[in-house]
């Protein structure tokens, strides 16, 4: 009986740990990505015009030229299908291959 109670408590503790530590959705990563690529709200418009990024019909990692461009698209453009790494970086594995 003690083994069953111990296993149940251990299972609940593990479930609680992983449930709370996992992000609820991809939107939780967006502030981290913006900080990583220094796309904060202070000069968002100036940087986007300086970098020349603008939203268009591209949605996949293989359609992006750079990782910075992928981060801009993920942060600012709707309906993106970009793959996120474990750390929340969009298209990180795709650009690490080159």
N, C-alpha and C positions, 0 to 999 in steps of 0.2 A: 504494500500500500504506500509506503514511504517513497519507493522508487517511482511509482506513478505520479505522485504529487510533485516530486522533484522534477521529473521530466516535463510535466505540465508547466510548472513555474519557470523552468529553463526555456521552454518554448515561448512562453509569454514574454519573458525578458528579451529574448532574441528578436521576436516580432516587434516589440516596442522600440528596440534600438534601431532596427533597420527601417521601420516605418517613419520614425521621427527624423532620421538622418538623411533620408532620400528626399530630393526636391519634389515638390508637389507637381510641377509642370516645367516646361522649358522656359517660361517667363521668369522663373526664379534665377536663371542663369544670366539673363540680359544685363543686369547691373554689373556683374562680374566681368562680362565680356567687354562692356563699354569701358570699364576701368583698365582692363588689360590692354586694349588698343587705344586708350586715351581719347575716347569719344564721349567725354562728359557733356553735360548740358550747357556748360559755360560757353563753349565756342563750337557747338555742333554744326551750325549752319556754315560758319567760315571754313571749317575743316572739310565738310562735304563738298563745298565748291572748290576748295584748293585741291583736294584729292581727285576731283572729277567723277565721283561716284554718284549715280542717280538710279532710282528704281526703274526697272524695265521688266521684261517678261522672263528673265533668267530666274531659276528657282533651285537648281541643283549645283552641287560642288564642282562637277566637271565643266560647268559653264562659267565659273569664276576664274579670274586671272591670278589673284593673290589672296592670301589669307585675310588681309586687311579689307579687301573688297567683300569677301564672304561675311566678315564681321559686320560691315556696314549694312549689307543686305539683310542680315539676320536681325539687326537692331532696328532698321528703319522701314523695311519693305514688307508688305503683307504676303501671306500665302507662300511662305518659304518652305522648302523641303530639304533644308541643309542638315547634314548629319553632324551631331555634336559628339565631341570626345567625352571621356569620363570627367574631364575638368571643365566641360562646358564650352570649349572652343569650337566654333563652327568650322567644319572641313579640315580640322587639324591633321587627321590621318591621311587625307587626300593630298595635302601639300607636303607632308613629311616624306612621301614616296619619291619626290623629285629632288 
